[in-house]
Amino acid sequence: MKIEARDLVVRYGGKRAVDGVSFEVEPGTVFALVGRNGAGKSSLVKVLLGQRHADHGEVLVDGRDPWRDRAALMRDIGASPEVPDAPPGLSATDLEKHHAGFYSQWDHAGFRARLERFELPLDSPFASLSRGQKALLMLSFALAPRPKLLVLDDPTLGLDAVARRFVFDELIGELSERGVTVFLTSHDLEGVERVATHLAILRAGRVESCGRLDELREEAARSGVEPPTLEEIFVRRTRMEVSA
Amino acid sequence: METRLRVDTHDSRPLWRQIEEGLEQLVGVGALLPGEVVPSVRELAKELRVNPATVAKAFQKLVDRGVLESRRGDGTYVAEKAPDIGAEARRARLVEAATRLATVAATLGASEAESHAALDRAIASLRGSAS
């Protein structure tokens, strides 16, 4: 599924959280949006998922406006929110019954296998799960309908090393087994470097750099960034300038 | 199979380049023999924990250069005949690699004898891993 965003603006009161952002995500690519806290990443995700209306500009997912066609689009989109959320008393088993009803296809066997890989309990109430377990459960729900597009808002935020590894391994597994387009925001630059094909660096609501990850690295190497790794590029491009 | 390939996100080389050079090295030392099947893009992607597109790019470069051969519908193999990069190119690449070693040795304050010994050991260990 293709994503096209043109000149998007999202305002909160007088503040522009997203300030004229344009980008394209080609089908089958892994597009990572990175930026410091408050750069506007989550606001963009909300617009992509049709949870918030853009104040200006346009976003098209598979040629459709997510704000107007949300219900239809969400059948093909798997999303995991930045903050895992579900009714506290329900278990993974209860929640699966609820989620599965919304989709025409639901990979129950795959879902169960994933829970086992993630060592997640089937019958514990959501509220009793750890931060990492909640995030992994959200990812499992996002993958179960075999979506064409995955939208992951900082899927490893607050996760320990084991849970982080589960998330990226699962993503790589999914990419290896079937073609899926991925849009993710992250602070986890090592993980991003491994999975992303394309990258946009967001800074104060604007796109600072955007393009193929390997080309951004080559460009950085040519301009003397040493070492030309994503981490170094990120730090240089997002550092607040010290005012003279 | 155990490929002995590693990728490092802190390495200044892009991941696809690390995979390309790593595979070429395995072929070079005989750890992967001519005609031998190479793990699939998916297998290698999972093992190295990188996007399959990255592995596919490395494979394509190696196929283009004649190190690997792609057989339609039948996976990727080490080329039967090692590509001849030419004496000039071989010398240039050796000089480049030797300069890297010399730089590290100078930075560490290692003696010439120590550097030679390290190189001899590296060659011996590669030969050992090939058998």
Interface residues (C-beta under 8 A of the other chain):
Chain A: T29 V30 F168 D169 I172 G173 L175 S176 E177 L189 E190 E193 R194 V195 A196 T197 D214 R217 E218 A221 E226 P227 P228 T229 L230 E231
Chain B: V7 T9 H10 D11 S12 P14 L15 W16 V41 R42 A45 K46 R49 V50 N51 P52 A53 T54 K57
